[in-house]
Amino acid sequence: MPLIRTSLIVAALVVTTSCAPHRIQYYQISAVVKPAVPVETGPVMLVGRIATPQALEDGRIRYREGLNEVGGYDYHRWTDPPGIMVKESLIHVLRASGKYKSVQEAGSSAVGDYLVRGKLLEFSELDGNGITTRVSLDLELHEVKSGRLVWSELLTHDDPVQAKKVADVVQSLDRNLQVVLGDAAAAIGSYVSAHPPKS
């Protein structure tokens, strides 16, 4: 009889615990770059869509184990879809470079000299011998007037995670993204400096 009563109590605790609400924790990418004074005669840069795989669109912070297993943390999510966060961060980084008359989001009424757009291929935790994060961003630069693709590059960077909490993974992804965007801004800036738009 005590065994049955104990089992019922354990079952009740399991049901109570499983029904307890989970608090969803939200995270965002920090804006660590300082704005620069735009140049008066520089080109105008437009930043278009940063596409993402469907797996990244639900906002959950992703992880990958081995070559094939992928998943997401149900209770740890980004405040915005990663593609939007990366696009906004890229705009900030390009503005901070001080190489452009203006940097703005591409739209139907936006007029510019160059358009940068791309695809975020990887933005996740990697679990193996240790824990790292990977950001992989495929970018293209188009000359607006001609529509020509004038530059493209796949930028990938890994960053070690200092501890095992999701917040540490987020900090690593943040650092990682800033490195990738800094490299992208430098490469785009070098091309634009060498190929100023024709009036």
N, C-alpha and C positions, 0 to 999 in steps of 0.2 A: 504493500500500500504506500509506504513512503517513497518508493521508487517511482510509482506512477505520479504522485503529487509533485515530486521533484522535476519530472519530465515536463509536466504541464507548466510549471513555473518557468523552466528554461525556454519552452516554446513561446510562452507569453512574452518573455523578455526579448526574444528574437523578433517577434512580430512588432513589439513596441519600438524596438530599435530600428527595424527596417522601415517603419512608417514615419520616423522622425524626419522632419524636413531638412534638406541639405541647403546650406547657404552657398550661392554661386559667387565666386570671387572673380572680379574683373580686373584686367591689366591693360595698360597702354604703353606705347613707345614714348620715351622722353624726347623732348626737343632740346638737344644739347648744343646746337650750333647757334652762333651769334649772327644776327643779320648784318649785312654789309651795305654800305651806301652804293646804290646802283650807278653804273657809269652812264653818262649822258648820250654817248654815241654808239653804244654796244648793240649787239643783236638782241632780238626778242625771242625768248625760249618758251615754247609751249610744252606742257607735260600732259600726255594723254593717259589712257587707261593702262593700268598694270593688271593684266589678267592673272587669274589663279586657277589651279586645279580645283575640281569640285570638292575634294577632301578638305581644302582650306577655307571654304566659303561659309561653313557653319559657325565659325568663330571660336571653336574649341582649340586649346593649345595642343598641338600634335606631338606625337612621339613615334619613333621608328625603332624596331628591334630587328637586328639582322638585315637580310636583304629583302624580305617579303612582308614581315608583320608590321602593320601600322595601326595606330589608334589615336584616341583623343581623350583628354581629361574632361569628364562631363561637368565638373564643378569649377573648372578654371578656364576662363574665356577671355578673348580680347574684347575691348570696348567697341571696336569697329572691325570689319573684315580686314585681314592682313593686306589685301591688295590696295585698299583705300589708305591704310596707315603708311604703307611703303610709298605710295604716290605723294601723300602730303609731306612725308619726310624728305623725299627727293626734291620737292619744290623748295623746302627750307634750305637744304644743302646747296642747291644751285644758286639760290638767292645769296647765300652767305659767301659764295665764291667771289662776288663782286665783279664778275665778267660780263654781266648782261644788263641791258637797259631795263628789262623787266623779265620776270619768270612768272608765268601764270598757268592756270589749269586750262587745258584745251576745251573749247566749246564751239558752238555754231557761230558765235559772233567774235571769237578770239582771232586776232591776226598776229602772226609771228613769222620769224625767219626759219626757225628750226622746230621740229617736233620730236620729242623723245617719248617712247612708249615701250612696253615690254611685257614680260611674263615672270611672275614669281614662281619658280619651280620647287623650291624647298624652303621651308620656314618652320623648323621643328627640332625637337630633341632627338639625339641619336644615342641609343643605348648599346654598348658593346663592352669592351674591357673597362672603359670608364664612361662617364656621361659627358657628351659634348653637344653643341648645337650647330646647325648648318643653315646658312642662308645662301640660296642660289638664285640669281636674278639675271635673266636674259634681256638685254636692252638693245633697242634700235634707235638710231638718229636719222631723221628724214629731213631733207631740205624742202621746205613748204612750197616754194615757188615751182620747183620742178617735180616734186613728189618723189625724188630719188632717195633710195636708201644709201646713206653716205658713210655710216659707221654702225657696227654692231659688235657686241662682246657679251660673253657669258662670264659673269663674275660669281665666284663661289668662295666662301670663307667658312672655316670651322673655328669654334671657340670653346674652350673647356668650361665646364660648369663647376663652380667652386664648392657647392654643397648639393644636397639631394632634394631640397624643397622646390616646389613649382616656381616660387618667387625667384629662386636662384637661376632656374632655367630661363625665366623671363628676362632677368638682368643680362644673362649671357646672350640671348637673342637680340636684345637691345644693342649691346656692344658690337655684336657681330654685324648687325644691319648698318651701324654707323661706319664700320670699316668698308663694307661693300659699297655704300652710297658715296663715301669719300673717294674711293677708287674710281667709281663711275663718273663723278663730277670732274675729277682730274683728267680722265681720258676724254670726256666730252669737251671740256674746256680747251684741251690741247688741240683737238680737231678744229674747233670753232676759231681759235686764234690763228691757226694755219690756213683756214679757209673762210675768211670773213664773207658775209653775204654781199652779193652784188646789188647795188642800188638800182 
